[in-house]
Amino acid sequence: MEPMMTLHSTGEASRAKPERDASSIDSNQLMAGRRELIIRHGASTYRLRVTASEKLILTK
């Protein structure tokens, strides 16, 4: 398993070891055939998109 990416407030990403109790879901299952998904987290809303090159982008 590849280490998880952590995004810092500076915009720089670093590798972090996943938590032992962290659950995992395949992105295909999460997206369920969609190219975009809205995620609500507390009072914030995030948009998870699949790019043309099949990468994931999460924006606030």
VENDAFEN-V493848 format. One record per residue. RES is the residue in one small letter. SS is DSSP state (2 for helix, 1 for strand, 0 for the rest). Layout:
BEGIN
res = {RES,RES}
ss = {SS,SS}
END
This chain:
BEGIN
res = {m,e,p,m,m,t,l,h,s,t,g,e,a,s,r,a,k,p,e,r,d,a,s,s,i,d,s,n,q,l,m,a,g,r,r,e,l,i,i,r,h,g,a,s,t,y,r,l,r,v,t,a,s,e,k,l,i,l,t,k}
ss = {0,0,0,1,1,1,1,0,0,0,0,0,1,1,1,1,0,0,0,0,0,0,0,0,0,0,2,2,2,2,2,0,0,0,0,1,1,1,1,1,1,0,0,1,1,1,1,1,1,1,0,0,0,0,0,1,1,1,1,0}
END
